[in-house]
Structure formats: C-alpha cells, structure tokens
Amino acid sequence: MCGLTRAGRAAAVAVVAAIAASGCGSMVAPLTRAASPTPSIRPVDEHGAVRWVDRPGRFFEPSPLPTHRLPANARPCTSAELRVFPEGGDGGGGHSYQTFALRNVSRMTCILRGYPSVVASQPGRPDVTAADGGFFVGRERSANMPPGGTTRLNIETERDCSARYANPGRYPTLLYHTVTIGIAGGGQVVIHQPFDVLCGLYTGRFAVSQPPQRYTHSPVSGARAALELPGGAVAGTTLRYVVDLTNPTGTAMTLQPCPGYEQGIGSVGKNILELNCAVRRLPAHRTVRFAMELAVPGGTPAGPATVHWQIAGPFDVAASGSLHVYGRDTPCRPSQLRVVITVTLTRGWTPPPCRGTQPGSAGHPGLVSADQFRPA
C-alpha cells in the first residue's frame, strides 16, 4: 500500500488477492457443448497385439520355498579340536550379546549342537551359570563343521533389572572376566572377556550359517515394460493403448500363474486386472505386445497427463508415458478474469493518502485513493 509507514504496514492485518472467473474453470460442461476442441487422435496400432480382457487379477505375493537344511549328523567335537575367536557384539533395547567363533582345527568333520554349559567366574565371587535362551539368542540352528569350518555362539547380558536401579543416581555393575564353555564331546573352552552379569547371563545355541530362505518369483520377474500411447485421450471415453513386455533373459518366462496388473492416469489405480495369458509365455529375448483399455474419468482436467502401468507385485516391472487429455472443462479467457483484492485493517485506523492514485488519473488509472479504504 502506497504511503504507508512501517507502523502503518504493521497495522494492516491481511491483504488477500484472488482471481474470480466468470463462466469458466474446472466445471464439467455437458457432453453436447464440450468447450475444448478435440482434434483427430491417431490410435495406436494394435495389429499383432494380444487382445485385452476385462478379468479380475491378483497381487503376486512371494511364498517361501521348502528349505534344505545342512546335514547335522557328525560326531561331537572335542575341545582339543577347537579354537575360539571373538567376533564382536550387537544388541538393542537393553539387551546385548557377544559372538564367539569356534573353528574346527582338526582333520575330521564334527559338530557342536544345542545349548552348551556356559559359566561365568570371578575370583572371590560365586559362579554365574547362563540360562538357555534370551531376547536375541536361542533360535539358532547348527550343522556339521568340516575341517576349517566355523560354529558360532552368542552370549547375552541385560542392562535393565531392579538391582541396577535400586539406588537412585547409582548404576552398579557386576563384571566377570572369565567364561567357560562346556563341550559335549569332551573338555572346555575358556573365554577371557568381561561380562556384566548383574542382570543375568544367557546363552544361545551353537549356530552354523544355513542357506538363505528362498521365495517364489513372479513369472515375469526381470521383464521390462514400455507403453505405446496415442497422442491424446478424451475425458469420459476409453483409452486404448499397448503394453510391450520384453523378456531380456535367455530363458522363456512361462505365464503361470497369470500375472495381474494395475493401470491409471496420474497414478496407478486400485483395481487389479489380469493379463490375457492366451499367450502362455514370453520367449527369451523377445517382446510380446498386450492391448490395454483404460477408462478416462469424465472429470479429468484438460492438459498433459501421465499414464502409469505396472505388474501387481513387490517388484519393478512398470512403465509410464505422457499424453494430452482433452477434458470437458472450459478454459478461461483473459476477458473472463478479474482480480479481487480484500484489505483488512485495524478498526479506527486511517491510512495516509496515496499520491497520484485517484481512479482514472492519467498516471495511475484504476488505482484506489486512500479515502476509499474503510476499516473492517
């Protein structure tokens, strides 16, 4: 506002500018009087494409495959056949564990299995025997240990217990520096490392790394998708386009189970449809074209839009492309627009006069003089 001092500008609460449209905007016009001209749209060539089918599909959820555990039928190891090495620790939420690797230094395969006897000792104090299992430990699985192989053992301690917090402001510890592990085949292995056993001591099972869990894959996992789109689409009609699915691998992809897919304008929709799996496979290093149909909502605004398509599953077989939507909303012309300015002033305050701002003045036509401001 012209002529306002710093204090005067502070007194103005709000200045709001808005554009008022007359007879135009995003209101949907009747079909008989569509305001956006629709040019001739060249359709996509669907020759040779697998025809579209309107059939519900399903989201692909990977399922665990049967696991094959490592054999665990060797004779028990003796302590003389083992060497122990610390491997660091981990934990969280007040639960901490240390990991120790026991290596088979003999020439024969043997096994360490189950919960071992674990006892912490400290001169002048009673021994502390570890309980089987803890927050993090106790669900391990063992297997045969060949010469040079390794079996691991986790030993856990706790941070939180009543003994730790019995006296406010004091947090005692109870450190033991020797832990003895009993070996079922005979003998003991001794670890020299501090453990705070004030809140307990816990042992896991002997553990050997197992093969990772495997899961089923979508029949089109690894495929690539691309869209063939027309230059435009009309709101309220059906968009016809083509999806190119390419198999870049050296093995044919069998479409069993038949994959589902999602599609939409602006974002993928929530409805899942099924591919037409009359074509039973995607040959190696080949592309198969699938015809698609997508309803364009009548209220879709005119202008550029993005078409999204993807296989329904937790993997990235997806594509997108752009086209122009010819909507039935009425574009605004400059002559249909006017600017409305709302000024909210503090009651009882009068702004200083503006110079040269009389309506229709030669220098500043259309500006409002200060005497036309009124407090809200």
C-alpha positions in Angstrom: 0.0 0.0 0.0 1.5 3.3 -1.1 2.3 5.9 1.5 2.2 3.5 4.5 4.8 3.9 7.2 6.4 0.9 8.9 3.9 1.2 11.7 1.0 1.6 9.2 2.0 -1.5 7.4 2.1 -3.4 10.7 -1.5 -2.2 11.4 -2.8 -3.9 8.2 -3.9 -7.4 9.2 -4.2 -9.1 5.8 -4.2 -8.4 2.1 -5.8 -11.2 0.1 -5.8 -11.3 -3.7 -8.0 -13.7 -5.6 -8.9 -14.3 -9.2 -12.6 -14.5 -9.9 -13.6 -16.4 -13.0 -16.8 -15.8 -14.9 -18.3 -18.8 -16.8 -15.1 -20.8 -17.0 -12.8 -23.0 -14.9 -12.9 -26.7 -13.9 -16.7 -27.1 -14.1 -17.6 -30.0 -16.3 -19.6 -28.9 -19.3 -22.4 -31.1 -20.8 -21.3 -33.5 -23.4 -23.3 -31.7 -26.1 -21.4 -28.5 -25.6 -17.8 -29.5 -24.9 -15.7 -26.3 -24.8 -12.3 -27.9 -25.5 -12.0 -28.7 -29.2 -11.0 -32.4 -29.7 -8.6 -32.9 -32.6 -8.3 -36.0 -34.6 -6.4 -38.5 -32.4 -4.4 -41.2 -34.2 -5.0 -44.5 -32.5 -2.2 -46.9 -31.5 -1.7 -49.8 -34.0 -3.0 -52.9 -32.1 -2.2 -55.3 -35.0 -0.5 -58.4 -33.7 -1.1 -57.4 -30.0 -2.8 -59.9 -27.6 -6.3 -58.7 -27.2 -7.4 -57.1 -23.9 -9.7 -59.0 -21.5 -11.7 -57.5 -18.7 -10.9 -60.0 -16.0 -10.0 -59.5 -12.3 -6.4 -60.3 -11.4 -4.4 -60.9 -8.2 -1.5 -59.2 -6.5 1.5 -61.6 -6.5 2.7 -62.4 -3.0 6.0 -64.3 -2.9 5.8 -67.6 -0.9 8.6 -69.3 1.0 10.1 -72.3 -0.8 11.0 -75.5 1.1 14.3 -75.2 2.8 17.1 -77.7 2.7 19.0 -77.7 6.0 22.6 -78.6 6.2 23.4 -82.1 7.5 23.9 -82.4 11.2 24.9 -86.0 11.8 28.7 -85.8 12.5 30.3 -86.9 15.7 30.5 -84.4 18.6 33.6 -82.1 18.6 36.1 -82.2 21.5 37.7 -79.1 23.0 41.1 -80.1 21.6 39.7 -79.7 18.1 38.6 -76.2 18.6 40.0 -72.7 18.7 37.8 -69.7 19.8 37.9 -66.2 18.4 35.7 -63.1 19.4 33.7 -61.7 16.6 32.3 -58.5 18.3 28.8 -57.9 19.5 25.4 -56.3 18.9 22.1 -55.7 20.6 19.4 -53.2 21.4 16.8 -52.1 23.9 18.9 -53.0 26.8 19.9 -56.5 25.5 23.5 -57.0 24.4 25.2 -60.1 23.1 28.8 -61.1 22.2 29.5 -63.5 19.4 32.3 -66.1 19.5 33.5 -68.2 16.6 34.7 -71.8 17.3 36.8 -73.1 14.5 37.4 -76.8 13.8 41.2 -77.1 13.6 41.2 -80.9 13.3 41.2 -83.0 10.1 37.8 -84.6 10.8 34.2 -83.2 10.5 32.5 -82.8 13.8 29.5 -80.9 15.2 28.6 -78.6 18.1 24.9 -78.6 18.7 22.3 -77.3 21.2 22.8 -75.2 24.3 26.2 -75.6 25.8 27.1 -75.2 29.5 28.2 -71.6 30.0 29.6 -70.5 33.4 31.0 -67.0 34.3 33.6 -66.9 37.1 35.4 -64.2 39.0 37.8 -64.8 41.9 36.1 -64.2 45.3 32.6 -64.4 43.8 30.1 -67.2 43.2 29.9 -68.6 39.7 27.1 -67.4 37.5 25.5 -70.1 35.2 23.9 -68.8 31.9 20.3 -69.5 31.3 19.3 -71.1 28.0 17.9 -68.6 25.5 17.5 -64.8 25.8 16.0 -61.9 24.0 18.2 -62.2 20.9 19.7 -65.7 21.4 18.3 -69.2 21.4 16.8 -69.7 18.0 20.0 -70.7 16.2 20.4 -73.9 14.2 23.6 -75.9 14.0 25.1 -78.3 11.3 28.2 -80.4 10.6 31.5 -78.4 10.8 34.1 -79.6 8.3 37.9 -79.1 8.9 38.4 -75.3 8.9 34.7 -74.7 9.4 33.2 -72.4 12.0 30.4 -72.6 14.5 29.3 -69.5 16.4 27.9 -69.0 19.9 26.2 -65.8 21.2 26.3 -64.9 24.9 23.8 -62.3 26.1 23.6 -59.9 29.1 20.9 -57.5 30.2 21.1 -53.8 31.1 17.8 -53.4 33.0 16.8 -55.0 36.3 15.8 -53.9 39.8 19.4 -54.4 41.1 20.7 -51.8 38.6 18.2 -49.1 39.7 17.9 -49.9 43.4 19.6 -46.7 44.4 18.7 -43.5 42.5 21.6 -41.9 40.7 23.8 -45.0 41.1 24.1 -47.7 38.4 26.3 -50.5 39.7 27.8 -53.2 37.5 29.0 -56.8 38.3 31.8 -57.7 36.0 33.1 -61.2 35.5 36.1 -61.7 33.3 36.1 -65.4 32.6 33.5 -67.6 30.9 33.9 -71.3 30.5 32.0 -73.2 27.7 31.5 -76.9 28.2 32.0 -79.0 25.0 29.7 -82.1 24.7 32.4 -84.2 23.1 34.7 -83.6 26.0 36.6 -80.7 27.6 36.1 -77.0 27.9 36.8 -73.8 26.0 37.7 -70.7 28.1 36.9 -67.1 27.1 38.7 -64.2 28.8 36.4 -61.2 28.3 34.4 -59.0 30.7 30.6 -59.7 31.1 28.4 -57.5 33.2 26.2 -60.3 34.8 24.3 -58.1 37.3 21.1 -58.5 35.4 21.7 -62.1 34.2 23.6 -64.2 31.7 22.1 -66.1 28.8 23.5 -68.4 26.1 22.3 -69.1 22.7 22.6 -72.4 20.8 25.6 -73.4 18.7 25.0 -72.0 15.2 26.1 -72.7 11.7 25.0 -70.4 8.9 22.2 -72.0 6.9 21.3 -71.5 3.2 19.1 -68.4 2.9 15.3 -68.7 2.7 14.2 -68.6 -0.9 10.9 -67.4 -2.2 8.8 -67.9 -5.3 9.2 -65.3 -8.1 6.6 -63.7 -10.3 6.6 -65.4 -13.8 7.6 -62.0 -15.3 10.2 -61.1 -12.7 13.0 -59.4 -14.6 10.8 -58.4 -17.6 10.8 -54.9 -19.0 7.7 -52.9 -19.8 7.1 -50.0 -22.3 3.9 -48.2 -23.4 2.6 -47.4 -26.8 0.2 -44.4 -26.3 -1.8 -42.3 -28.7 -1.1 -38.5 -28.6 -4.2 -37.8 -26.6 -7.4 -39.1 -24.9 -10.8 -37.6 -24.4 -12.2 -37.4 -20.8 -15.2 -39.7 -20.4 -14.0 -42.2 -23.1 -11.9 -45.3 -23.1 -8.1 -45.0 -23.8 -6.8 -47.8 -25.9 -3.1 -48.4 -25.8 -0.5 -51.2 -25.9 2.0 -52.5 -23.3 5.2 -54.1 -24.6 6.6 -56.8 -22.3 10.1 -57.7 -23.1 12.0 -60.8 -21.8 15.7 -59.8 -21.7 16.8 -63.1 -20.3 17.9 -66.2 -22.1 15.1 -68.3 -20.7 11.4 -68.2 -21.6 9.1 -66.8 -19.0 6.0 -69.1 -18.5 2.9 -67.0 -17.6 1.8 -69.3 -14.8 0.2 -68.0 -12.6 -1.1 -65.4 -15.0 0.1 -62.0 -13.8 -2.1 -59.2 -12.7 -1.5 -55.5 -13.4 -2.6 -52.1 -12.4 -3.1 -49.0 -14.5 -4.3 -45.4 -14.2 -3.9 -41.8 -15.2 -2.0 -39.7 -12.8 -1.3 -42.8 -10.6 -1.9 -46.5 -10.8 -5.5 -47.5 -9.8 -6.5 -49.8 -7.1 -8.2 -52.3 -9.3 -6.1 -55.3 -10.5 -6.8 -56.8 -13.8 -5.3 -60.0 -15.3 -3.2 -60.2 -18.4 -4.6 -62.2 -21.3 -2.4 -65.3 -20.8 -3.7 -66.9 -24.0 0.0 -66.3 -24.9 1.4 -68.8 -22.4 5.0 -67.4 -22.3 7.4 -64.6 -23.1 10.1 -66.1 -25.3 13.7 -65.4 -24.5 14.9 -62.1 -25.9 11.5 -61.3 -27.4 8.8 -58.8 -26.9 5.0 -59.5 -26.7 2.5 -56.7 -27.2 -0.6 -56.6 -25.0 -3.6 -54.4 -25.9 -4.9 -52.4 -23.0 -8.1 -50.4 -22.2 -8.4 -47.7 -19.6 -11.5 -45.7 -18.7 -10.6 -41.9 -18.6 -12.9 -40.3 -15.9 -15.2 -37.6 -17.3 -13.8 -35.1 -14.7 -10.2 -35.5 -15.8 -9.0 -31.9 -16.4 -7.7 -30.9 -19.8 -4.0 -30.8 -20.3 -0.9 -33.1 -20.1 -1.3 -36.3 -18.2 0.8 -39.4 -17.3 -0.4 -43.0 -17.9 1.0 -45.5 -15.4 1.1 -49.3 -15.7 2.7 -51.9 -13.6 2.6 -55.6 -12.8 0.8 -56.1 -9.5 3.6 -57.4 -7.2 6.5 -56.3 -5.0 8.9 -55.8 -7.9 9.6 -53.2 -10.5 8.0 -54.2 -13.8 6.4 -50.9 -14.6 6.2 -48.2 -17.3 4.7 -44.8 -17.8 4.1 -42.3 -20.7 2.6 -38.9 -21.4 -0.4 -37.8 -23.5 -2.8 -34.9 -23.7 -6.2 -35.2 -22.1 -9.0 -33.3 -23.9 -11.3 -32.6 -21.0 -14.7 -31.1 -20.9 -13.7 -28.3 -18.5 -13.9 -24.8 -20.1 -10.6 -22.9 -20.4 -10.7 -19.3 -19.1 -10.1 -16.3 -21.4 -8.3 -13.2 -20.1 -11.5 -11.2 -20.6 -13.3 -13.6 -18.2 -11.0 -12.9 -15.3 -10.9 -10.1 -12.7 -8.7 -9.6 -9.7 -10.4 -9.0 -6.3 -8.3 -7.5 -3.5 -9.5 -7.7 0.1 -7.8 -5.5 2.6 -8.4 -6.0 6.3 -7.4 -3.0 8.5 -7.4 -2.4 12.3 -10.6 -0.7 13.4 -10.2 3.0 13.8 -7.1 3.3 11.7 -7.0 5.6 8.7 -4.2 5.1 6.1 -2.3 8.1 4.9 -3.3 9.4 1.4 -1.7 8.0 -1.7 -0.3 10.4 -4.2 -1.5 10.2 -7.7 -3.8 7.3 -7.2 -7.2 8.8 -8.0 -9.3 6.5 -10.1 -8.9 7.2 -13.7 -5.9 9.5 -13.3 -3.6 9.7 -16.2 -0.6 8.4 -14.4 -2.2 5.6 -12.5 -5.6 4.6 -14.0 -7.7 2.2 -11.9 -5.9 2.7 -8.6 -7.9 3.5 -5.4 -7.3 6.6 -3.3 -6.7 6.3 0.4 -10.0 7.8 1.3 -11.8 4.8 -0.1 -10.2 2.4 2.5 -12.6 1.6 5.3 -11.8 -0.3 8.5 -13.2 -3.8 8.6 
